[in-house]
Amino acid sequence: MAGCCEHDACASSAGAKVDPIWRRCLWIALIVNATMFAAEIAAGFAASSSALQADALDFLGDSANYAISLFVVGMGLAVRSRTAFFKGATLLALGLWVAGSAGWRAVMGGATPHADVMGIVGFVALLANAGVALMLFRFRRGDADMRSVWICSRNDAIGNVAVMLAALGVFGTGTLWPDVIVAGIMAALAITGGWAIMRQAMSEMRLGRKSLAVPAE
C-alpha cells in the first residue's frame, strides 16, 4: 500500500508519492468499465431490462471516476478529497435516478425483460467486475479517492450477481418485478456507497483545514 500511513492522511498538501501499481490498476479498470458500459447499455435496451440499464450506468459512472482518479493521482490530499466528494455525490445522484426510474416502471409497467440476455450479460459483467475488484482490493483502506474506486468496483460485482438473480426471477415468474426489485437494490447500493465516500471525503477535508491552521514549529 502506497503512502506514509494507512489512510495516506500524512500526505502533504503539495502532493503525494504516486504508486505505479495504483496508476496501472486505474488504467485497466477504466478500459474494462468503458468497454462493459457500451456492451451492457445496448443489451439493456435490447432486453428491456432496468437492471441491466442500471448496471450499465454504473459502468459509465465508474469509467468517469477512474478517469478523474487518474487525473488527480499524485496531487495533494485536499485535491483528492474534494474529487472524492464529487464522485460520491455523483454516485449518490445516479442511485437516486435509478431508484426513480425503477419506481416509474413499477407503477407504469412495461415489457417483460429477456431473461436469457440478462443472465448472459450479467455473467460476463460479473467476470469483468470481479477481476477489477480483486485487482483493487489492496487499495480498499486508502484515502477517500482510493476508497471511492474500491467501493464502485465492489458495488458493481454485487450488482452483477443481483442481475443474474433477477434473470432467474424473470424466467421463473414471467414478470418484470424481479428486474425492477433488483434495480431498486442496485440504486440503494449506489446511494449508500456515495454517502460513505462523501462522509470520508468531508472528514479528510476537515483534517486538511486543521493541519493548515496549525502553525509550523
Secondary structure, DSSP 8 states (H G I E B T S, - for coil): --SSSTT-TT-BTTB----HHHHHHHHHHHHHHHHHHHHHHHHHHHTT-HHHHHHHHHHHHHHHHHHHHHHHTTS-HHHHHHHHHHHHHHHHHHHHHHHHHHHHHHHH------HHHHHHHHHHHHHHHHHHHHHHGGGTTS-HHHHHHHHHHHHHHHHHHHHHHHHHHHHHH-SSHHHHHHHHHHHHHHHHHHHHHHHHHHHHHHHHHHHHHS---
